[in-house]
Amino acid sequence: MNLGGAVKVNKCAVITFIGIVLFIIYVLSATSSTIESLKKSSKNEVNLRKLIIGLILAAKSGGNQVIKISNEPDFGGVKTKGKTQEGVNDYITLADVNSHCQIAYSLWHIFPNLNLISEEDVQKKNCPTDLDFFDLDPSVLGNVQLPDIHVPAQDLTLWIDPLDATKEFTEKLFQYVSVMICVADKKGEAIAGVVYFPFSKRLYWSWRGHGVSENLANIKADLDDNVQNPIAIVSLSHAGKVKDLAKSMLGEKTSIIGAAGSGYKIVQVLEGNATIYLHNTRIKKWDLCAGNALINSVGGRMVTLKRDKISYSANSDHLVEDGLLVEINNHVVNKT
């Protein structure tokens, strides 16, 4: 045995071994990079079916906060943010705040990259500590089947009205109170919306082109634009001021109904209890977006009094300055 002799190295084997090691390192590195890329992609995309489920659950849980505060003395404290253009006090209560917190932070918990625009702007430290961070439960869709469609989170903007008809809430006119959440796409169009009435548990939702709540399924735009006994629903605060405007649009036989809450008035049009919803002063987009989505889904229209469509893009003005016209009766107003 020659222990002092040189050891011969198989160069081919060494090269092969090094190549295998480098290949393994490359594969592991690429796999890790791919996984991170997929994670990032997943975080930046939103499954719209799951988002619809989330909107419904968020609206209901926000409504629970509203009901909870309705049982407290003085509704947890009533403040005013100023006056509306009509000179009516613009109230805010603890119900507005807590409903906003519930909706915004429960949605962000599941969809962290969503852009939310809300009537209220409350930091989490000022929110209640018992927020309900729910799991997505598809049973809220009932028998409606929705497709799984993914879109980039940056293409979506959510508009939230955590408590519509706050003034009437403080007056215990709870039938007008609703919670509204809307999804606008990158074009600024209202593509999905939820309107929930917490005190009656009535829920309306839609996703344009894909599905609506069962109580909207049989509502379609009427092709007959000849309305014999038209009804205009308007805001309680200025019913008299739009009476002449409504009659100029629909004729002298037009009846006028005063009501509160944009969500309530839009649903009255959807259910056939009013021919049009008319508003002749400025109005905020979180009061409209969810209802606009519902109206779109049944073939109706929501436009300004100048007949312009409303944009809900993230960088658009939060106010609609030129009044409002809502109808589903196939453009019955002036046939324009």
C-alpha positions as CSV (number, residue, x, y, z in Angstrom):
1,M,0.0,0.0,0.0
2,N,1.5,3.3,-1.0
3,L,0.2,5.7,1.6
4,G,2.5,8.5,0.5
5,G,1.4,8.5,-3.1
6,A,-0.6,11.2,-4.8
7,V,-4.4,10.9,-4.9
8,K,-5.8,11.2,-8.4
9,V,-8.8,13.5,-8.7
10,N,-11.4,12.7,-11.3
11,K,-11.8,16.2,-12.9
12,C,-15.0,15.2,-14.7
13,A,-16.6,14.1,-11.4
14,V,-15.6,17.3,-9.6
15,I,-17.0,19.4,-12.4
16,T,-20.2,17.4,-12.5
17,F,-20.6,17.8,-8.7
18,I,-20.0,21.5,-8.7
19,G,-22.5,21.8,-11.5
20,I,-25.1,19.9,-9.6
21,V,-24.6,22.1,-6.5
22,L,-24.8,25.3,-8.5
23,F,-28.0,24.0,-10.2
24,I,-29.6,23.2,-6.8
25,I,-28.7,26.6,-5.5
26,Y,-30.2,28.2,-8.6
27,V,-33.4,26.2,-8.4
28,L,-33.8,27.0,-4.6
29,S,-33.2,30.7,-5.3
30,A,-35.6,30.8,-8.2
31,T,-38.3,28.9,-6.2
32,S,-37.9,31.3,-3.2
33,S,-38.1,34.3,-5.6
34,T,-41.2,32.8,-7.3
35,I,-42.9,32.2,-3.9
36,E,-42.3,35.7,-2.8
37,S,-43.5,37.0,-6.1
38,L,-46.7,35.0,-5.8
39,K,-47.3,36.2,-2.3
40,K,-46.8,39.8,-3.4
41,S,-49.1,39.2,-6.4
42,S,-51.8,37.6,-4.2
43,K,-51.7,40.6,-1.8
44,N,-52.1,43.0,-4.7
45,E,-55.0,41.2,-6.2
46,V,-58.6,41.1,-5.0
47,N,-61.0,38.2,-5.6
48,L,-64.2,40.1,-6.4
49,R,-66.5,37.3,-5.3
50,K,-64.9,37.3,-1.9
51,L,-65.0,41.1,-1.8
52,I,-68.8,41.0,-2.4
53,I,-69.1,38.6,0.5
54,G,-66.9,40.9,2.6
55,L,-69.0,43.9,1.7
56,I,-72.2,42.2,2.8
57,L,-70.7,41.1,6.1
58,A,-69.1,44.5,6.7
59,A,-72.4,46.3,6.1
60,K,-74.2,43.9,8.5
61,S,-71.6,44.3,11.2
62,G,-71.6,48.0,10.7
63,G,-75.4,47.9,11.1
64,N,-75.0,46.0,14.3
65,Q,-72.9,48.9,15.7
66,V,-75.6,51.4,14.6
67,I,-78.3,49.3,16.4
68,K,-76.1,49.0,19.5
69,I,-75.6,52.8,19.8
70,S,-79.3,53.5,19.1
71,N,-80.0,52.0,22.6
72,E,-77.6,54.3,24.4
73,P,-78.7,57.6,26.0
74,D,-78.3,60.5,23.5
75,F,-76.9,57.9,21.0
76,G,-73.5,58.1,22.7
77,G,-73.3,61.8,22.0
78,V,-74.5,63.9,19.1
79,K,-72.3,66.5,17.4
80,T,-72.7,68.7,14.4
81,K,-70.2,69.0,11.5
82,G,-71.9,72.2,10.3
83,K,-74.9,72.7,8.0
84,T,-75.8,71.3,4.7
85,Q,-76.5,73.6,1.6
86,E,-80.1,73.5,2.6
87,G,-79.3,74.9,6.1
88,V,-79.9,71.6,7.9
89,N,-77.6,70.5,10.7
90,D,-75.1,67.8,9.5
91,Y,-74.9,65.5,12.5
92,I,-72.4,62.9,13.6
93,T,-73.0,60.4,16.3
94,L,-71.0,57.6,17.9
95,A,-73.0,55.2,15.7
96,D,-71.4,56.9,12.6
97,V,-68.0,56.5,14.1
98,N,-68.3,52.9,15.3
99,S,-70.0,51.8,12.1
100,H,-67.1,53.3,10.1
101,C,-64.5,51.6,12.3
102,Q,-66.3,48.3,12.0
103,I,-66.6,48.4,8.2
104,A,-63.2,49.9,7.3
105,Y,-61.0,47.9,9.6
106,S,-62.8,44.6,9.1
107,L,-62.3,45.0,5.3
108,W,-58.7,46.1,5.7
109,H,-58.1,43.0,7.9
110,I,-59.0,40.8,4.9
111,F,-58.1,43.1,2.0
112,P,-55.2,45.2,3.3
113,N,-54.5,47.1,0.0
114,L,-58.0,48.4,-0.7
115,N,-58.4,52.1,-1.1
116,L,-61.4,53.3,1.1
117,I,-63.2,56.7,1.0
118,S,-65.6,57.1,3.8
119,E,-67.9,59.9,5.1
120,E,-66.0,59.5,8.4
121,D,-62.3,59.4,8.9
122,V,-61.4,57.8,12.2
123,Q,-58.0,56.4,13.3
124,K,-58.0,52.9,14.7
125,K,-56.9,54.1,18.1
126,N,-60.2,56.0,18.4
127,C,-62.3,53.0,17.5
128,P,-64.0,50.6,19.9
129,T,-61.9,47.6,21.0
130,D,-64.5,45.0,20.3
131,L,-64.6,45.2,16.5
132,D,-65.9,42.0,14.8
133,F,-63.2,40.7,12.4
134,F,-65.3,38.2,10.6
135,D,-64.5,35.3,8.3
136,L,-65.8,35.3,4.8
137,D,-69.0,33.2,4.8
138,P,-70.4,32.6,1.3
139,S,-73.8,31.6,2.7
140,V,-74.6,35.4,2.7
141,L,-75.0,35.2,-1.0
142,G,-78.0,32.9,-0.6
143,N,-78.6,30.9,-3.8
144,V,-76.7,33.3,-6.0
145,Q,-73.6,31.8,-7.7
146,L,-70.8,34.3,-8.4
147,P,-67.6,33.7,-10.4
148,D,-64.0,34.1,-9.1
149,I,-62.6,37.1,-10.8
150,H,-59.3,38.7,-9.7
151,V,-58.4,42.3,-10.3
152,P,-55.5,44.5,-9.1
153,A,-56.4,46.2,-5.8
154,Q,-55.2,49.5,-7.1
155,D,-58.0,49.4,-9.8
156,L,-60.7,49.5,-7.1
157,T,-62.0,52.3,-4.9
158,L,-64.5,51.7,-2.1
159,W,-67.0,54.4,-1.1
160,I,-68.5,54.0,2.4
161,D,-71.4,55.7,4.1
162,P,-71.4,54.1,7.5
163,L,-74.7,55.6,8.5
164,D,-77.0,57.2,6.0
165,A,-79.7,59.6,7.4
166,T,-77.9,60.5,10.6
167,K,-80.3,63.3,11.4
168,E,-83.3,60.9,11.2
169,F,-81.3,58.4,13.3
170,T,-81.2,61.0,16.1
171,E,-84.9,61.5,15.7
172,K,-85.5,57.7,15.9
173,L,-86.9,57.6,12.3
174,F,-85.0,54.4,11.9
175,Q,-86.8,53.3,8.7
176,Y,-84.7,55.7,6.7
177,V,-81.3,54.6,8.2
178,S,-79.0,52.5,6.0
179,V,-75.4,51.4,5.7
180,M,-73.9,51.7,2.2
181,I,-70.7,50.3,0.7
182,C,-69.7,50.6,-3.0
183,V,-67.0,49.4,-5.3
184,A,-65.8,51.6,-8.2
185,D,-63.5,50.3,-10.9
186,K,-60.5,52.1,-12.5
187,K,-62.9,53.9,-14.9
188,G,-64.7,55.4,-11.9
189,E,-67.9,53.4,-12.6
190,A,-69.9,51.9,-9.7
191,I,-69.7,48.1,-10.4
192,A,-70.8,46.7,-7.0
193,G,-72.8,47.9,-4.1
194,V,-74.5,47.0,-0.8
195,V,-77.3,48.9,0.8
196,Y,-78.4,47.5,4.2
197,F,-81.2,48.7,6.5
198,P,-80.1,47.5,10.0
199,F,-83.4,48.1,11.7
200,S,-85.5,46.1,9.2
201,K,-82.7,43.7,8.2
202,R,-83.3,44.4,4.5
203,L,-80.3,43.9,2.3
204,Y,-79.8,44.8,-1.3
205,W,-76.6,44.1,-3.2
206,S,-75.4,43.9,-6.8
207,W,-72.3,43.1,-8.9
208,R,-72.8,44.4,-12.4
209,G,-73.1,41.7,-15.0
210,H,-72.6,38.9,-12.5
211,G,-75.4,38.8,-9.9
212,V,-77.8,40.7,-7.6
213,S,-79.5,39.9,-4.3
214,E,-82.6,37.8,-4.7
215,N,-84.9,40.8,-3.9
216,L,-83.5,42.6,-7.0
217,A,-83.6,39.6,-9.4
218,N,-87.0,40.4,-11.0
219,I,-86.5,44.2,-11.3
220,K,-85.7,45.4,-14.8
221,A,-85.8,48.7,-16.6
222,D,-89.4,49.3,-18.0
223,L,-89.4,49.8,-21.8
224,D,-92.6,51.7,-21.5
225,D,-91.7,55.4,-20.9
226,N,-95.4,56.5,-20.7
227,V,-96.1,56.8,-16.9
228,Q,-99.7,57.7,-16.1
229,N,-99.3,58.7,-12.5
230,P,-95.6,59.6,-11.9
231,I,-94.2,60.0,-8.4
232,A,-91.1,61.9,-7.5
233,I,-89.4,61.2,-4.2
234,V,-87.3,64.0,-2.8
235,S,-85.5,65.0,0.4
236,L,-87.7,66.0,3.4
237,S,-85.5,69.0,3.9
238,H,-86.4,70.7,0.6
239,A,-89.5,68.9,-0.8
240,G,-91.2,72.2,-1.8
241,K,-88.2,73.5,-3.7
242,V,-88.1,70.6,-6.2
243,K,-91.8,70.3,-6.7
244,D,-91.9,72.6,-9.7
245,L,-88.8,70.9,-11.1
246,A,-90.4,67.5,-10.8
247,K,-93.6,68.7,-12.5
248,S,-91.6,70.2,-15.4
249,M,-90.0,66.8,-15.9
250,L,-93.0,64.5,-15.4
251,G,-96.0,66.7,-15.9
252,E,-98.6,68.4,-13.6
253,K,-100.0,65.2,-12.4
254,T,-96.8,64.3,-10.6
255,S,-97.1,63.4,-6.9
256,I,-94.3,64.4,-4.5
257,I,-93.1,62.2,-1.7
258,G,-90.7,63.5,0.9
259,A,-88.3,61.0,2.5
260,A,-84.9,60.9,4.1
261,G,-81.7,59.0,3.3
262,S,-80.3,58.6,-0.2
263,G,-80.2,54.8,0.2
264,Y,-83.9,54.8,1.2
265,K,-85.0,57.0,-1.7
266,I,-83.0,55.0,-4.3
267,V,-84.6,51.7,-3.0
268,Q,-88.0,53.3,-3.3
269,V,-87.3,53.8,-7.0
270,L,-86.0,50.3,-7.4
271,E,-89.1,48.8,-5.8
272,G,-91.5,50.9,-7.9
273,N,-92.8,53.1,-5.2
274,A,-91.4,56.2,-6.9
275,T,-90.8,57.0,-10.6
276,I,-87.8,59.2,-10.0
277,Y,-85.6,60.4,-7.1
278,L,-84.8,64.0,-7.6
279,H,-82.3,66.2,-5.8
280,N,-81.5,69.8,-6.9
281,T,-78.5,70.7,-4.7
282,R,-75.1,69.3,-4.1
283,I,-74.8,65.8,-2.7
284,K,-71.8,63.6,-1.6
285,K,-70.7,60.6,-3.5
286,W,-70.7,58.2,-0.6
287,D,-74.5,58.9,-0.4
288,L,-74.8,57.7,-4.0
289,C,-72.2,55.1,-5.1
290,A,-73.8,52.0,-3.6
291,G,-77.3,53.0,-4.9
292,N,-75.8,53.8,-8.3
293,A,-74.4,50.2,-8.5
294,L,-77.9,48.8,-7.7
295,I,-79.5,51.1,-10.3
296,N,-76.9,50.1,-12.9
297,S,-77.5,46.4,-12.3
298,V,-81.2,46.7,-13.3
299,G,-80.7,48.9,-16.3
300,G,-81.7,52.2,-14.8
301,R,-79.7,55.4,-14.7
302,M,-78.3,57.8,-12.1
303,V,-77.1,61.1,-13.5
304,T,-76.8,64.8,-12.6
305,L,-79.5,67.2,-13.6
306,K,-77.2,68.0,-16.5
307,R,-77.5,64.3,-17.5
308,D,-73.9,63.7,-16.8
309,K,-72.7,60.3,-15.4
310,I,-71.1,60.4,-12.0
311,S,-67.5,59.4,-11.6
312,Y,-66.4,57.6,-8.5
313,S,-62.7,57.5,-9.2
314,A,-60.4,57.9,-6.2
315,N,-59.1,61.3,-7.4
316,S,-62.5,62.7,-8.3
317,D,-64.3,65.4,-6.2
318,H,-66.3,64.0,-3.3
319,L,-69.2,66.3,-4.2
320,V,-71.8,66.1,-7.0
321,E,-72.5,69.8,-7.6
322,D,-75.3,69.6,-10.3
323,G,-78.1,67.8,-8.5
324,L,-79.4,64.2,-9.1
325,L,-81.8,62.3,-11.2
326,V,-82.5,58.6,-10.5
327,E,-84.9,56.4,-12.5
328,I,-85.2,52.8,-13.8
329,N,-88.2,53.5,-16.1
330,N,-86.0,53.7,-19.3
331,H,-85.3,57.4,-19.4
332,V,-88.8,58.6,-18.9
333,V,-87.7,62.1,-17.9
334,N,-87.8,64.2,-21.0
335,K,-86.9,61.1,-23.0
336,T,-83.3,62.2,-23.0
